[in-house]
Amino acid sequence: MTTQEKLEALFEKVRALPEPRQLALLEFRSEEVSGEPYVLSDEERAIIEPALADAKRSENLIDIENLNLRKPWA
């Protein structure tokens, strides 16, 4: 399948979605395709900045060596 055919198949799937979902996809992907950098909203920044500050101070980082996870594959 060519790139053009894959795009056409994707567009058909999007056209079949309800309009609110089409609009959400359009808004999300339009920003990405525009080449402009994503700008965080105030709410997003308020969520991310405390974690970034912790990371800069090397706090609240996961100690992988001492992390005790149940690993079904191990």
C-alpha positions as CSV (number, residue, x, y, z in Angstrom):
1,M,0.0,0.0,0.0
2,T,1.4,3.4,-1.0
3,T,1.7,6.4,1.4
4,Q,-1.1,8.1,-0.6
5,E,-3.3,5.0,-0.2
6,K,-2.6,4.9,3.5
7,L,-3.5,8.5,3.9
8,E,-6.8,8.0,1.9
9,A,-7.7,5.0,4.2
10,L,-7.0,7.2,7.3
11,F,-9.1,10.0,5.9
12,E,-12.0,7.7,5.4
13,K,-11.7,6.5,9.0
14,V,-11.7,10.0,10.2
15,R,-14.7,11.0,8.1
16,A,-16.6,8.1,9.7
17,L,-16.1,9.5,13.2
18,P,-18.7,11.7,14.9
19,E,-18.1,15.4,14.3
20,P,-16.8,16.2,17.8
21,R,-14.1,13.6,17.5
22,Q,-13.2,14.8,14.0
23,L,-12.9,18.3,15.4
24,A,-10.7,17.1,18.3
25,L,-8.4,15.3,15.9
26,L,-8.2,18.3,13.6
27,E,-7.3,20.7,16.4
28,F,-4.7,18.3,17.8
29,R,-3.0,17.3,14.5
30,S,-3.2,20.8,12.9
31,E,-0.9,22.1,15.6
32,E,1.5,19.3,15.1
33,V,1.6,19.7,11.3
34,S,2.0,23.4,11.4
35,G,5.5,23.1,12.6
36,E,4.9,25.5,15.4
37,P,6.1,24.4,18.9
38,Y,3.4,23.4,21.4
39,V,2.7,26.0,24.0
40,L,1.7,24.7,27.4
41,S,-1.5,26.2,28.9
42,D,-1.3,27.7,32.4
43,E,-3.0,24.6,33.8
44,E,-0.5,22.2,32.0
45,R,2.5,24.3,33.2
46,A,1.2,24.2,36.8
47,I,1.1,20.4,36.7
48,I,4.5,20.0,35.1
49,E,6.7,22.6,36.7
50,P,6.8,21.1,40.2
51,A,8.0,17.8,38.8
52,L,10.6,19.6,36.7
53,A,11.8,21.5,39.8
54,D,12.2,18.2,41.7
55,A,14.1,16.6,38.8
56,K,16.5,19.6,38.7
57,R,17.1,19.1,42.4
58,S,17.4,15.3,41.8
59,E,14.5,14.7,44.2
60,N,11.6,12.3,43.8
61,L,13.5,10.3,41.1
62,I,12.9,6.6,40.8
63,D,15.8,4.4,42.1
64,I,15.6,1.7,39.4
65,E,18.1,-0.6,41.1
66,N,15.9,-0.7,44.3
67,L,12.5,-0.6,42.6
68,N,10.5,-3.6,43.6
69,L,8.1,-4.4,40.8
70,R,6.4,-7.7,40.1
71,K,7.8,-8.8,36.8
72,P,5.9,-11.7,35.3
73,W,8.5,-12.1,32.6
74,A,11.4,-12.5,35.2
